[in-house]
Amino acid sequence: MLEDEQPGPTDWGATIGVGPWEGPWPDDPWYDPQLLAEGDRRNVVDRYRYWAVEAIVADLDRRRHPFHVAIENFGHDLNIGTVVRTANAFLAAEVHVVGRRRWNRRGAMVTDRYQHLRHHPDVGGLLAFAAERDLTVVAVDNGPGAVPLETAELPQRCVLLFGQEGPGLTEEARAGAALTVSIAQFGSTRSINAGVAAGIAMHAWVRRHADLGASG
């Protein structure tokens, strides 16, 4: 039984999605019979209406971008769900959770079904993964020596690495990064939310490397 992915009606009172398929059912294998029969109320773009989860993942895999996202989870960071949801929106190759395996999936809004996830017990495991796949580790941190994200040249093949809310990146993560970038801030707060920072950095990568005509 598929779980309902729709969080509720829109502000206008209308239900998101579509009802049962009208007319003869398509015989393409990527359609889900249950969705065809009952309707598709999931929070997916229109091109994926009635598609099975496996079919959606397979189609996304054909188009994924070559950047990865990693976030440290030594303190059970509640921002990981937001990071996963944003990574799905920008079609990241994988999201890496470093530290604790368990994380709060509520903020992901079930996008973890479509986004590849990988766990590393420690930073060393992540760095080894990046080295094996020729991925440049880019730390996003506002500490000393950071280059402004707004002017930095983000590598196409990279891992965008974020620290947990509060303490930020561990010393091992900072030391293992080939490049550290910071996000410009103009207010009184020392740092911004880790989930927000991840979204800003991913969008910076998209602006530089993605085929913007292929979105939507």
Secondary structure by P-SEA (a helix, b strand, c coil): ccccccccccccccccccccccccccccccccccccccccccccccccccccaaaaaaaaaaccccbbbbbbccccccaaaaaaaaaaaacccbbbbcccccccccccccccccbbbbbbccaaaaaaaaaaabbbbbbbccccccccccccccccccccccccccccccaaaaaaccbbbbcccccccccccaaaaaaaaaaaaaaccccccccc
